[in-house]
Amino acid sequence: MARGLSVLVLAAGVPVLLPAAPAAAHNSLTGSDPRNGARVATAPKRIELRFLASPAPATTKITVTGPDNVPAAGGAPTFAGNRVSVPFTPGAAGLYTVAYRIGSADGHPVSGEVRFTLTTGTAAAPPSTSAAPSSAVPSTPAASPATSAVSAAPAADEVDSDGGTGWLWAVAVAVALVALGGGLLLRRRSARG
């Protein structure tokens, strides 16, 4: 009886450890420069995002926007292992948002954002306004959906698009393991009797 109870407890306890395995396949942000929530007086030349695993360039999208939703990325991102760097074109002082969307090894996209505040703006407002209408109009609609989709989540949080079905898999595995443990218990009892 004690062995049967031990098997049942073990079978019921194993699912607690199992849900961590699928989550390990998700890529996630591990750090950034500037860090999330930072207040910086000197504008960085580039913004760097560090991830748990190396993001694939084909499935990675990064947008940088400044005050009044003005694009602030100074070029295409560059990839080095698990790091992605984006040239930064500072504008006015204020809040800057770095929104990202990357793929995971399990195929689920992960998105989030990093926010930092630039406390001193540049005096380059006139050149950016003359250049902004021709380049900002096409790129603002493309940048806005990603930013607005990401902004629903808190800063630096990640949104998993699996639809919340991970817990269903955990319950299914738990039920299967309990049934297996119960079956083993009944089999041992019938072998003894």
GIDAHU-V303005 format. One record per residue. N is the residue number from 1. OMEGA is omega in whole degrees, -180 to 180 (none if undefined). Layout:
BEGIN
N;OMEGA / N;OMEGA
END
This chain:
BEGIN
1;-179 / 2;178 / 3;180 / 4;178 / 5;178 / 6;179 / 7;-179 / 8;178 / 9;178 / 10;-180 / 11;179 / 12;-178 / 13;-177 / 14;-180 / 15;177 / 16;-180 / 17;-174 / 18;-177 / 19;179 / 20;-177 / 21;179 / 22;-179 / 23;180 / 24;179 / 25;178 / 26;173 / 27;179 / 28;178 / 29;178 / 30;179 / 31;180 / 32;175 / 33;2 / 34;-179 / 35;179 / 36;179 / 37;-177 / 38;171 / 39;-177 / 40;179 / 41;180 / 42;-178 / 43;177 / 44;177 / 45;180 / 46;176 / 47;-178 / 48;175 / 49;178 / 50;-176 / 51;179 / 52;179 / 53;-180 / 54;178 / 55;178 / 56;-180 / 57;-177 / 58;-177 / 59;-179 / 60;176 / 61;180 / 62;175 / 63;178 / 64;178 / 65;-180 / 66;178 / 67;-178 / 68;176 / 69;179 / 70;179 / 71;-177 / 72;176 / 73;-177 / 74;-180 / 75;-178 / 76;178 / 77;174 / 78;-174 / 79;176 / 80;-178 / 81;-179 / 82;-179 / 83;176 / 84;179 / 85;178 / 86;176 / 87;-175 / 88;176 / 89;-177 / 90;176 / 91;-179 / 92;175 / 93;179 / 94;-176 / 95;176 / 96;-179 / 97;176 / 98;-180 / 99;179 / 100;174 / 101;-179 / 102;175 / 103;176 / 104;179 / 105;180 / 106;176 / 107;180 / 108;176 / 109;178 / 110;179 / 111;180 / 112;179 / 113;175 / 114;180 / 115;174 / 116;-178 / 117;174 / 118;-173 / 119;176 / 120;-180 / 121;178 / 122;177 / 123;-176 / 124;-179 / 125;-180 / 126;179 / 127;-178 / 128;178 / 129;178 / 130;179 / 131;-174 / 132;-176 / 133;-178 / 134;-176 / 135;-175 / 136;-177 / 137;179 / 138;-173 / 139;180 / 140;178 / 141;180 / 142;-179 / 143;-176 / 144;-179 / 145;-180 / 146;-179 / 147;-178 / 148;178 / 149;-179 / 150;-173 / 151;176 / 152;179 / 153;176 / 154;-178 / 155;178 / 156;173 / 157;-179 / 158;-180 / 159;179 / 160;-176 / 161;178 / 162;177 / 163;178 / 164;-178 / 165;-180 / 166;-179 / 167;177 / 168;178 / 169;180 / 170;179 / 171;180 / 172;179 / 173;179 / 174;179 / 175;180 / 176;-180 / 177;177 / 178;178 / 179;178 / 180;179 / 181;178 / 182;178 / 183;177 / 184;179 / 185;178 / 186;180 / 187;179 / 188;179 / 189;-179 / 190;178 / 191;179 / 192;-172 / 193;none
END
